[in-house]
Structures are given as structure tokens and as C-alpha cells.
Amino acid sequence: MAAVNTVSQQDRSALIAQLNNRSNAKESSASEINDRFLKLLVAQMNNQDPLNPLDNAQVTTQMAQISTVTGINNMADSVGQLMAQFASLQSLQAAQLTGRSVLVAGDTLAAGAGPVTGGIDLPAAVDRVSIEIRDANGQVVRRLELGAQPQGLQSFAWDGRDDAGDAVAAGRYTFSAKAFAGAQEIGVDTLAAARVDGVRTDGAQMQLILSGIGPVAYSDIKQIL
């Protein structure tokens, strides 16, 4: 009789390990493994040694363990389904951005017809912000003073003219920003505006194709303009 108890305990341990191993879940569902565990437990109880009966605490612990692991597997399946639905929703939202402009990390400005938008990300409120816009040769063509700005994402507009008021040549320019709180300079991240030309997926990652920049992760979008 003792041999029956030993084999059953080993079988139960193997079943619990199988539930923990997700690769084996493809061969046997959680419910099938649970049924096999219960059958083994009943067989063990029917064949137990009357002089050495099963420990109730041990049986309760093993049943709680198999139930917990089964629940975890079921929860993992539910989370997987939610993630798939979220990915589909994200694809739909990303597709709706086509033709819109967004802000992403960068320092470029595309001068042409009409005002040009750029952005900054401030870690704290500041007393003033200075913007310097440079041409392809690194020469400063325009300086902008934005004054006091609150914490967070802030956008600004450049009219495409230099400090003398003349329109600059169409093309790509770069800009830098300095922020000050009193006499202390505060670090600031620059943001570039670009039009969304399309959407694609790179593996499990959703990407937006930005005009003049190329592909960026959907999660890298700081603001939709």
C-alpha cells in the first residue's frame, strides 16, 4: 500500500510541474491536467494504508497548489487575449494619425511655406526659454525668446524668417533650447514636428513613418498636433 502512496505523490508533482511549464500546455490543457490530478488523488485515497492514512493538511495543500497554478494559467490566457485586443486597437488608432503632425524627440525644423512648429519638454517650470535656429552650416539664423513656461511639453512656432526679418531658404534647419529658472540653467529636451505618412509593424512593435524622419515607435509620440 505504501508504494501506491509514493507513486501518486510523484505523479502529482509531475502534473504541477507540467502546469508551470507553458510549453507543455499545448499538449494538455489545464482542465485535463486538473482532472488527471483528481483521479490520481482519489485512487491514492482508495488505496491508502489504513495504518498510515493520508495527512489531511498535505492533501489540502496539494489541492490548493494545483488550483492556484491552474488559475494562473487561465489568467495568463486572458491577459494574452487582452494584449491581442490592445494591439488591434493601437493599430486602428495609429492608422487614424496618417496625415496628422506629431511631436517626437528631435531637433529639426523644415522651413517652407508658412510657420514651422517645434517643441520642448521641460522638467520643471522656468522663467525663460531661449531657442536658437541654425542652418545647414551651423550658423544661427534666428533667436526666439519664449519667456516663462510651465513644466511639461510646450510647442512654439517659427515664421521661417531670420533675425533681420527676411524669409530663409526652404530646407531643413536645426534648433537648440536653453531654459533658466532664475540664474540656474535647466536641462530641456527638444522635440521635432513631422507629418505621419504611414503606419507599419516591426515584429510586435507598432511604428509610424514620419515625413523627413522615418520610422519611429508609436510609443515615442510625445504629442499629436
C-alpha positions, 0 to 999 in steps of 0.5 A: 500500500505504501508504494501506491502512496509514493507513486501518486505523490510523484505523479502529482508533482509531475502534473504541477510541474507540467502546469508551470511549464507553458510549453507543455500546455499545448499538449494538455490543457489545464482542465485535463491536467486538473482532472488527471490530478483528481483521479490520481488523488482519489485512487491514492485515497482508495488505496491508502494504508489504513495504518498510515492514512493520508495527512489531511493538511498535505492533501489540502495543500496539494489541492490548493497548489494545483488550483492556484497554478491552474488559475494562473494559467487561465489568467495568463490566457486572458491577459494574452487575449487582452494584449491581442485586443490592445494591439488591434486597437493601437493599430486602428488608432495609429492608422487614424494619425496618417496625415496628422503632425506629431511631436517626437524627440528631435531637433529639426525644423523644415522651413517652407511655406508658412510657420514651422512648429517645434517643441520642448519638454521641460522638467520643471517650470522656468522663467525663460526659454531661449531657442536658437535656429541654425542652418545647414552650416551651423550658423544661427539664423534666428533667436526666439525668446519664449519667456516663462513656461510651465513644466511639461511639453510646450510647442512654439512656432517659427515664421521661417524668417531670420533675425533681420526679418527676411524669409530663409531658404526652404530646407531643413534647419536645426534648433537648440533650447536653453531654459533658466529658472532664475540664474540656474540653467535647466536641462530641456529636451527638444522635440521635432514636428513631422507629418505621419505618412504611414503606419507599419509593424516591426515584429510586435512593435507598432511604428509610424513613418514620419515625413523627413524622419522615418520610422519611429515607435508609436510609443515615442509620440510625445504629442499629436498636433 
